[in-house]
Amino acid sequence: MRVAKCLIVDDEPIARQIIQTYCTHLPQLQVAGSCGNALEAKAILQREPIDLLFLDINMPVLSGIAFLKTLRNSPQVIFTTAYKEYAVDAFDLSACDYLLKPFSLERFIVAVDKALERLQPIRPIAVPETEHFVFIKSEGRIYRIRYEDILYAEAQGNYTKIVTTQQTLLTSMTFTSAEELLAAAPFLRIHRSFLINKAQISHIEGNRVFIDRYEIPIGSSYREQFLREVGL
């Protein structure tokens, strides 16, 4: 059993203690540190590898949302906050879950299980050369989709949106699983939340890629690799 190293970031000592106590009930978790602001957390992240971040949002100096945006390669993140209005921003940053204080141990375990699932090692899926399609499950149906018809995939919280030339499918697979599924086809990760079909690009303008009628952002940390992949 792999043990995930955790870091707790919250400006309230009581909130940090509650999370630390919850962690003791789960042998899969090891608390590597606990701190009261984002700058302390950044120092710890630079010093040692962290798998999972329990991150408050409303903190002095730098909010949890702003802090996460500064991380180039962030751990898995579970937001822990008393403010529900930041949920959309949190999931836009591909957070595993969003826990509203006060949350129960049961709800905490559900969130941790999601994070641990994402931390499982990637198992490449070998697709025979004769196969040029993939099966996607959405809303109780299983669709056979040709790779060439997929325009892009987008992370949406715990779901992934697959946009094709004919339709848009919302699937319950994680974005990491979608990336594995499309690994054998000409797909490129250009953003924390976007995976595109290189063959479907119409043009590139600034930090945006245009595919069909869609405009997709290029993440700053992905731009250099993306341009190399397209020969620029």
C-alpha positions as MATLAB code, in Angstrom:
seq = 'MRVAKCLIVDDEPIARQIIQTYCTHLPQLQVAGSCGNALEAKAILQREPIDLLFLDINMPVLSGIAFLKTLRNSPQVIFTTAYKEYAVDAFDLSACDYLLKPFSLERFIVAVDKALERLQPIRPIAVPETEHFVFIKSEGRIYRIRYEDILYAEAQGNYTKIVTTQQTLLTSMTFTSAEELLAAAPFLRIHRSFLINKAQISHIEGNRVFIDRYEIPIGSSYREQFLREVGL';
ca = [
       0.000    0.000    0.000;
       1.424    3.344   -1.038;
       1.422    6.045    1.655;
       0.598    9.572    0.460;
       2.518   12.438    2.076;
       0.173   15.265    3.051;
       0.563   18.947    3.837;
      -2.100   20.854    5.780;
      -2.365   24.599    5.063;
      -4.842   26.623    7.122;
      -4.523   29.806    9.156;
      -6.796   28.410   11.890;
      -4.941   26.140   14.381;
      -8.157   24.302   15.317;
      -8.918   23.547   11.662;
      -5.392   22.197   11.178;
      -5.753   19.985   14.240;
      -9.086   18.553   13.033;
      -7.607   17.587    9.664;
      -4.522   16.127   11.323;
      -6.736   14.043   13.614;
      -8.789   12.829   10.646;
      -5.573   11.830    8.880;
      -4.584    9.572   11.778;
      -7.612    7.392   11.012;
      -6.298    6.653    7.511;
      -3.107    4.547    7.279;
      -2.711    5.614    3.629;
      -1.898    9.162    4.779;
       1.247   10.544    6.375;
       1.171   14.169    7.526;
       4.493   15.663    6.427;
       3.727   19.169    7.680;
       1.149   21.647    8.916;
       1.381   25.404    8.422;
      -0.654   28.582    8.735;
      -0.084   30.340    5.409;
       0.799   29.792    1.774;
       4.364   31.070    2.012;
       5.232   28.511    4.688;
       3.611   25.843    2.513;
       5.666   26.901   -0.500;
       8.879   26.482    1.471;
       7.876   22.946    2.474;
       6.911   22.038   -1.098;
      10.325   23.200   -2.307;
      12.027   21.118    0.357;
      10.264   17.774    0.032;
       7.807   15.940   -2.241;
       4.156   16.235   -1.212;
       1.388   14.093   -2.721;
      -1.700   15.725   -1.245;
      -2.455   19.275   -0.137;
      -5.290   20.133    2.260;
      -5.669   23.816    1.404;
      -7.736   26.557    3.022;
      -8.848   29.434    0.780;
      -9.311   32.520    2.933;
      -5.801   33.057    4.354;
      -3.628   36.123    4.989;
      -0.989   37.295    2.471;
      -2.010   34.815   -0.258;
      -5.319   32.976   -0.675;
      -5.424   29.259   -1.345;
      -6.735   29.840   -4.887;
      -3.957   32.358   -5.667;
      -1.338   30.079   -4.104;
      -2.371   27.091   -6.215;
      -2.058   29.203   -9.365;
       1.596   29.850   -8.503;
       2.465   26.136   -8.414;
       3.866   24.736  -11.637;
       3.515   21.086  -10.663;
       1.038   20.988   -7.821;
       0.174   17.975   -5.655;
      -3.372   16.692   -5.579;
      -5.469   19.328   -3.794;
      -8.467   19.129   -1.489;
      -9.791   22.565   -0.575;
     -11.054   22.981    2.996;
     -12.995   26.189    3.475;
     -16.031   27.843    5.027;
     -16.842   29.661    1.789;
     -18.885   27.820   -0.832;
     -18.638   30.588   -3.453;
     -15.119   29.552   -4.509;
     -16.101   26.032   -5.613;
     -16.153   26.817   -9.351;
     -12.681   28.392   -9.199;
     -11.401   25.399   -7.259;
     -12.634   22.832   -9.771;
     -11.344   24.973  -12.649;
      -7.922   24.346  -11.087;
      -8.612   20.581  -11.147;
      -8.967   20.220   -7.386;
      -9.876   16.703   -6.212;
     -12.617   17.928   -3.927;
     -14.030   20.924   -2.053;
     -14.859   20.419    1.629;
     -17.088   22.960    3.354;
     -16.326   23.458    7.048;
     -17.369   21.907    9.286;
     -17.070   18.582    7.452;
     -17.419   15.077    8.866;
     -14.852   12.298    8.896;
     -17.046   10.408    6.415;
     -16.985   13.307    3.942;
     -13.238   13.684    4.489;
     -12.653   10.023    3.616;
     -14.655   10.374    0.376;
     -12.432   13.292   -0.669;
      -9.228   11.471    0.237;
     -10.293    8.398   -1.745;
     -10.687   10.591   -4.842;
      -7.187   11.983   -4.348;
      -5.647    8.549   -3.790;
      -7.292    7.289   -6.973;
      -5.606   10.086   -8.920;
      -2.278    9.177   -7.324;
      -2.390    5.624   -8.640;
       0.447    4.951  -11.103;
      -0.479    5.415  -14.737;
      -0.867    2.175  -16.643;
      -0.412    2.792  -20.357;
      -3.143    1.250  -22.470;
      -1.829   -0.430  -25.590;
      -4.157    0.074  -28.532;
      -3.660   -2.295  -31.494;
      -2.652   -0.520  -34.678;
      -5.815   -1.764  -36.381;
      -8.019    0.090  -33.878;
      -8.713    3.751  -34.594;
     -11.514    4.264  -32.117;
     -12.265    4.395  -28.404;
     -15.342    3.609  -26.312;
     -16.710    6.429  -24.129;
     -19.428    5.897  -21.500;
     -21.784    8.831  -20.961;
     -25.233    9.081  -19.359;
     -25.878    5.344  -19.406;
     -24.749    4.812  -23.005;
     -21.456    3.633  -24.482;
     -20.342    5.501  -27.591;
     -17.836    4.281  -30.173;
     -15.799    7.356  -31.125;
     -13.082    7.536  -33.751;
      -9.886    9.213  -32.553;
      -9.888   11.526  -35.556;
     -13.362   12.832  -34.598;
     -12.333   13.916  -31.090;
     -11.589   17.645  -30.935;
     -10.573   18.008  -27.290;
     -11.100   16.807  -23.728;
     -11.710   19.159  -20.800;
     -11.506   18.506  -17.055;
     -14.683   19.478  -15.220;
     -14.268   18.662  -11.557;
     -14.608   14.897  -11.153;
     -15.836   14.543  -14.730;
     -14.329   14.929  -18.197;
     -16.044   16.564  -21.158;
     -15.213   14.991  -24.530;
     -16.007   17.229  -27.505;
     -16.213   15.557  -30.924;
     -17.120   16.713  -34.404;
     -20.651   15.395  -33.867;
     -21.435   15.732  -30.153;
     -20.335   16.612  -26.626;
     -20.146   13.837  -24.025;
     -19.807   14.211  -20.256;
     -18.130   11.142  -18.785;
     -17.534   10.219  -15.146;
     -13.901    9.259  -15.803;
     -11.248   11.498  -14.261;
      -9.171   13.741  -16.501;
      -6.109   11.591  -15.735;
      -7.990    8.500  -16.943;
      -9.052   10.327  -20.102;
      -5.443   11.267  -20.772;
      -4.418    7.604  -20.421;
      -7.229    6.505  -22.729;
      -6.112    8.936  -25.432;
      -2.398    8.340  -24.989;
      -2.054    6.291  -28.187;
      -3.587    8.956  -30.435;
      -2.153   12.391  -31.487;
      -3.378   14.234  -28.402;
      -1.459   16.968  -26.590;
      -1.874   18.375  -23.079;
      -1.793   22.165  -23.470;
      -3.349   23.220  -20.178;
      -4.040   21.841  -16.715;
      -7.609   21.215  -17.872;
      -7.342   20.655  -21.629;
      -6.152   17.873  -23.924;
      -6.438   18.582  -27.652;
      -6.272   16.643  -30.922;
      -3.250   18.098  -32.747;
      -4.699   17.061  -36.096;
      -7.782   19.237  -35.494;
      -5.956   22.546  -34.879;
      -7.032   25.233  -37.347;
      -4.663   27.940  -36.099;
      -2.773   29.273  -33.078;
      -3.056   32.873  -31.945;
      -1.103   34.136  -28.932;
      -1.893   31.858  -25.987;
      -4.921   30.307  -27.664;
      -5.508   27.330  -29.920;
      -8.475   27.329  -32.286;
     -10.165   24.026  -33.098;
     -13.323   24.123  -35.182;
     -15.427   26.833  -33.461;
     -13.708   26.402  -30.090;
     -11.045   28.623  -28.526;
      -8.800   26.819  -26.015;
      -6.201   28.435  -23.721;
      -2.564   27.340  -23.658;
      -1.294   27.062  -20.072;
       1.960   28.941  -19.439;
       3.696   25.818  -18.115;
       2.646   23.804  -21.203;
       3.371   26.374  -23.927;
       7.031   25.545  -24.583;
       6.430   21.787  -24.886;
       3.340   22.356  -27.019;
       5.209   24.526  -29.507;
       7.932   21.875  -29.757;
       5.298   19.215  -30.443;
       3.885   21.217  -33.373;
       7.353   21.981  -34.728;
       7.631   25.654  -33.705;
];
